[in-house]
Amino acid sequence: MVNPPGTSLETARADRSFFGHPRGLATLFFTEMWERFSYYGMRAILMFYMVSKVETGGLGFPVSKAGAVYGLYTAMVYLLSLPGGWVADRITGQRRAVLYGGILISLGEFCLVVPTTMTFYIGLVLLMAGTGMLKPNVSTIVGQLYAQGDVRRDSGFSIFYMGINLGALLAPILCGWVGEKVGWRLGFGLAGIGMLAGLIQYVTGWKHLGTAGLKAADDPSRKPVPYTGIVTLVAVAAAGAFAASRWFQLEITPELISNALGVLLVVLSIVVFSWLLLGKGWTHEERKRSAAILVLFVSSAVFWSAFEQAGSTLSLFAKRSIDRVVLGYQFPASWFQDVEPTFVILFAPAFAWLWLAMAKREPSSPAKFTLGLVLVGLGYVLLLPAVALNAKGTLASPWWLVGTYWLHGLGELALSPVGLSSMTKLAPARLAGFVMGLWFAATAIGNYMAGRMASLYESTSVSTLFGIAAVFAFGAALVLALLIKPTVRLMSGVK
């Protein structure tokens, strides 16, 4: 087992050796960087691998099936953050949950290297479980490195977010090129090696975290999460779906499972928020903050439904409709997934500085979310002329897609790191991991919706798909703009 920390939490918090932030932030920065390298490296080639012909090393799935599998996988990766947060809160502590999650992710990537359909699905399951353990808990530890009221918190999350996007930047360049030019399975193997590098770095940097996330919550006033009810709900839903499929003689397919997941996501969200808002034992302030979380949750789900088409709809558009030849060389379509992380890395320091510089004039979290939704919608509006050109038989310039990713990158910076920070501030200490998992459940819903839209790529016009994404983003931005002041009041002093 890993050695205990060498410093106290107070000492770790007081440290300013990493650009004015705790040294432990560097450990978590690089852990998340390599985990995102693994995730985005795999995601960069996943859709292409599934739709490629068997003769070329792919699985030969039709686009409708590949879109359903993609949506199912990317949704479950984030949905499993809910049980991942609970395990950390109640059993392992966040620190070990991150370690165990990284191990599962590595195993999952290496399963994808084995050339069978069975190991492909086993690998996806391991990746889902591993990411569900690691993703919410590494973010929770970041929040624990800052005391309540520490003005460095939002800035620290912006720096942490650079690690996410540094991994997302490197992944398509390396894994994408290896996957498309050498072999799909070797691309997955490279993603697994990246996660192993992250684990080694995490273990060696463990001592800089003090006691942050080391133990499960021991607050005697903590309110038990109703996982018995949630597990029962999922079990009943699964049993009902299986019985219905037998009764109506339906074939259990990835598409059918994906459809069932969509219903489960909605029902599960209703159950969890009903418990948070109406359940017994909550204080008045906790109920108010839970209502604020609900507003941010819905806004986040809409944002990610548009944003996360980068790995599906926008990837297919890049491969089939964009001129990718430069100086006689046709670069891999997966390289377009480098563009948005590049913008995030370039502009993240500016955003981190901006929030600190604005001080008391800094916009509230709901206001930042509104800006993020507007920007992601504008990204799709910008693509519509390129779609029109393509409809006339002309490959569109890559600059149209670059412009879209620029707007999406700015939108991500306005919403995502702010959301991570807000959850660590709004969540009761006794439910820190669970609430962070709930935050990623919004991402799960967004990813699911993005995958379902991808499955329509060949049966619906591209202009219609992009137009729908823009309309939903603008609509959500308008509603949230009207709710900014009420939501800020619900946040009870948390900005």
N, C-alpha and C positions, 0 to 999 in steps of 0.2 A: 504494500500500500504506500501511497505517496507520503512523504515526510510532513509533519505538521508545520504550520506557518512560523516564520521566524520573527514576525512583528505583530503588534497588536493592531486592531482595527483603527484606533485613534492615530497611531503612528503612520499607518498606511494612508489614512485620509489627509494627514498633515503634509505628506510628501508632495513636492512640486517639481520633481526632476524630469517629468515628461511634458515638456512645453507648458509648464505651470500647473500640471495635473499630477495625480498620484502615479507612481511608477507602475502600480498594478494595472493601470489603464493600458499600458503598453502590452502587458501579457494578454489581456483580453482582446486588444486590438488585433494582435497577430493570430490569436486563436480563431477569432471570427473571420479574419482575412482568409485563412486556409480552409475553414469550413465552407465559406462562400466560394472559394476557388473550386472546391470539390462539387458543390451544388450547381454552380453556374457552368462549370466545365461539362458536367453530365447533362444539364439542361440544354446547353448550346447545341448538342448533337442528338438529343433524345428524339425530337420530332422527325428529324431527317432519317435517323436510324430506323424508326418504326415504319416510315412510308417508303424507304428504299427497297428495291427488289431483292429477293433472296439471293439471286445470282451475284449481287454486288455486296453481299455481307449483311444486308438489312433483314428486317422481319417481314416485309411485304404487306403490311397492314394498309387497308384503305384509309383515306384521310378521315372519314367519319369515325372509324374505330380508334385511330391514333389520337384524334382530338379528345375522345372520351377517356382514353387511358391517361393522356397528358393531364387533363383536368382533374381526373381522379387522383393521380399521383401528387400533383402540386397542391391540391386542396388538402389531402391527408397529411402531407408533410407539415403543414401549419396547424391543422386541426388537432393533431396529436400533441401539440404544445400544451393543450389543456391537461391531459393526464401526465405529461412530462413535468409540468409545473407542480401538480399535486404530489407526485413522487418526491420531488425535491423538497417541497414544503413539509411533508410528513415523514419521509423515510431517509433519504440519502443526503439532504442538503443540496444547495445549488452547485457547490463545487464538484462533488463526485458525479452528479447528474450530467454535467458537461463532459467529464471524462468518459463515462459509460456511453454517452451519446456519440462521442467521436469514434469510439471503438466500433459501434454498430454501423456507423456511416462508412468507415473503411471496409468492413466486411461486405456491406451492400455493394459498394463500387466494384470490388473484386469479384462478386458474384456475376455482375454484368459482363465481365470478361469471358466467362464460360459460355460457349456458343450453343445454348439450348434455351428454348422458350420458358421452361420451368425455372431455370436459374435467373432468367430475366425478371420474372415476377417475384421470386424470392428476394432478389436484390432490391427491387422497388420497395418491398415490405420492410426490409432492414433499414433502408434509407429513410423511409417514413418514420419508423420508430426512433432511429438515432437522431434525426433532426428534431423530432418532437421533444427529445430529452435535452438536447444541447441548446437549441435556438432561444427559448424563453429564459433559460436559466443563466446563460452568459450575459444577457442584457440586464437581468435582475442583479447580478453581481456588480455590474457597472454602476447601477444606481446606489448600491450599498457602499461604494467607495466615496460617496459624498454625503455629508451630514445634511439633515433637513435645513433648508434655507441657504445652503452653499450656492453662491451665484455662479459657480463654475459648472453646475450640473448640465444645463442645456448645451453649453459649449463643449463639455466633455463628451456628450452623446454625439455631437456633430463630428468630433474627432474620431470617435469609435465608428461612426458611420463611414468615415473615409476608409477604414479597414475593410468594411463590407464591400465597398465599391472597388478597392484595390484588388481584392480577390476576384470580384466580378469582371474586372478589366483584364487581368492576366489569363483567366480561364478560357474565354473563347479564342484568344490568340493561340494558346498552346494546345488545349484539348480540342478546340474546333479544328485547327489545322491537322493535327494528328488523326482525328476522327474522320474528316472528309477526304484527306489526301493519302493517309496510310491505312487506317482500319478503324472502324467504329469501336470495336472492343478495346483496342489499345488506347483510344481516347478516354474510355471509362477507367482503364487501369491507371492512367496518368492522374485522373481526378482522385482516385483512391490513394495514390502516393502523396498527393497534396494534403489530404486529411491526416495521414500519418505524420507528416512534417508539423502540422498544427498541434497534434497531440504531444509530440516531443517538446515543442516550444512551451506548451501549456504546463506540462509537468515541471520543466526546469524553471519556469517563472512563477510557480505556485506560491513561493515564499513572499512575494511582493504584495499579495492580496490580504495580508493580515488574517483576520478571522472571518472576512466577508464570505458568506455563503458556505461556511465550513460545516455547519450543523443544521439539522432540520429545525423548524420553528418550535420553540418551547414555551410560547405564550399561553398561559393557562386559560386566558379568556378567548382563545381563538375559536372561531365558529367552524365546525366540521363542514367540509364541502360534501354535498349530497351525491357522492359518486355511486352509492348503491342504487339510487333512483336513476341516475344517468346511465349506468351500465345496464340496468333493467330495461330502460327505454330502448337502448341500442339493441339489446338481445331480442326484445319483443319485435322490434322493427325488422331485424334480420330474419327471425323465424317467420314473421308474417309475409315478408317478401318471398322467402323460399317456398312457403305453402302456396302463395298465390301463383308463383311461377309453375309449380307442379299442377295446380288446379286448372290453370289456363293453358297448360302445356307450353310454357314460354321457355326458350333457351336462355340459360344464365350466361350473359355475355358482358364484356367490359362496358358496353353502352348501357345495359340494364342496371348494372351495379352503379354506374355513374349517375344515372337518373335517380336511383334510390338515395345516393349520397346527397344529391341536391335537396331532397325532401328532409333528410336527416339533419343537414346543416341548419335549415330554417327552424325545424322543431327544437333542435338542441339549443339554438340561440334564444328562442322564446322561453324555454325551460330555465336556462341559466339566469337570464335577466329577470324573469319573474321571481326567482329565488332571491336575487340580490335586492330587488326593489320591494317585494311584498313579504318575503320570509321573516320569521321572527328572530329577534336577537340582534338586529342591526341598530346602530345609533342613528339619530336623525341626520347627522353629517355624513355618515357612510351611505345612507340611502340617496342623499343629494348627489354625492360624488359618483355613485353608481349610475344615476340618471345622466350625468355628464359623460361618463364612459360610454353609455349607450349611444348618445349623439355622435361621439367621435368614432365609435365602432361602425355605425351605419355609413358614415362619411368615408371611413377607411375602406370598407368593403367595396363601395362604388369606385373609389380611386383605383384600387388594385385590379378591379375587373377590367379597367381600361389599360392600366399600366402593364399588367402581366401578359398582355398579348405579344410582348416582345419575343417570347420564346415559342409562340405558336403562330397566330395570324400574321404578325409582322415579319416573322422568320420566313413563312411561306411566300409572303409578298416580296421580300428581299431576294429569295431564290428564283422566283418565277417572273418578276416584273421589273427588277432593277438592273441597270447596266453595271455589271461588276468587273468589266475589263479595264485595267489600267496598264498602259504601256505594253499591251499585248498579253498581260497575265490576268487570268480570271481568279480573283481572290475568293476564298470560301464565304458563303452567305452568312455563316455563323459569326464572322468577324464584325458584322454590324452590331452584334450585341456588346461589342467593346465601346461603342460610341457613347452610350448613355452613362456608363460608369466613369468614362474619361471626363465628361462634363461635371459629374458629381465630385470627382476628386479635385478638379480645377476650382470649383466654386464652393466646396464645403468650407474651406478656411474663411472665405468671404462671409458666408452665412454665420459661421461661428463668431467671427469678429462683429458682424452686424448686430446680432442679438445682444452681445455684451455692450456694444457702443450705444445702443438705443436706450439701455437701462430702463428707466421708468416708462419710456415711450414705446417699449417693445410690444408688438402686437400680441394678443392673447392666442392661446393654442387654437381655438375655433377659427379665429381670423386667419391664422397660418394655414389651417386645413382648407379654408375657402379658397385661398390663393392656389394651393396645390391642385384642387379640383378644376379650377379655371385653366390652369396651365396644361394639365393632361388633356382636357377637352380641346384646347387650341392646337395641340399636337396633331390630333386627327383631322381637324379642319385644314391644317396645312397640307396634309397628304391628298386631299380630294383632287386638286389639279393634277397631281402625279397619276392618280387612278384614271382620270379622264384621258390623259396622254396614252396610258397603257391600253385603254379600251380601243384606241385607234391603231393599235399594233406597234407602238413605239415603246421601247424600254425606257423607263423613267431615269432621270439623273439620280445618282446616289445622294445628292445634296438635299433632296426632298426628305429622305428618311433621316439624314443627319439633323436637319432642322427639327423634325418631330422629336428625335431623341434629346435634343438640346432643351426643348420645352418640357419634356417628360422628366429630365434630370433636375431642372429647377423645381418642378412640381414635387418631385420626390424629396428634395432637400427641405421644402417648405412643410411637408407633412410627416414623413416617416421618422426621422430622428426626434422630431417634436413629439410625435405620438409615443415613442419609446420612453422619453423623459416624462411625459405626462402620466403614463401608467405607473411609473415608479413613485410618483408624487401622489396620485389619487388613490392608489391601492392601499387597503388596510395592511399593516405590517404582517398580520397573521395570514394574509392571502396574497402575499407579494408574487409568488411564483404562479399561482392560479390565475391572477388577473393578467399577468404578462402572457400566459397561455391563452387567455380569452382575447387579448389584443391580437395575437397571431391567428386566432380563429376567424377574425375579420379578414385577414389576408387569405385564409383558406377559402372563404366564400368568394373573394375576388378572383382567386386562381381558378376555382371551379367554373365561375361564369366565363372567364377568359378561355378556358379549355372548351367549354360548350360552344362558344362562338367560333372557335377554330374548326370544330367539327362541321360547321356550316359553310366553310370556305369555298367548297366546290359546288354548293347548291344555292348559294345566295350571292348577289353581286357584292364585290369588295367595297364599293362606295356605300352600299346600304349598311354593311357591317361597321365601317369606320364612322358613318353618320350616326348610327345608334350609340356607339361608344361616346361620341362627342355630346350628343343630346343628354344622355344619362349623367355625364360629368357636369355639364352646365346646369342641369336641373337640380342636382344635389348641391352644387355651389350656391344656387339661389336660395334654396331652403335653409342651408346652413348659415348663410349671411343674415337671414331673418332671425336665426336662433342664437347669434353670437352673444348678445347681452344676457339672455336667459341662461345660456349654458355657462357663461362665466360666473353668474351668481350661484349656479349649482356646484361649481368647483370649489366653493368655500375658501377663497383666498389663494388657491393654487392657480398660477398663471400659465 
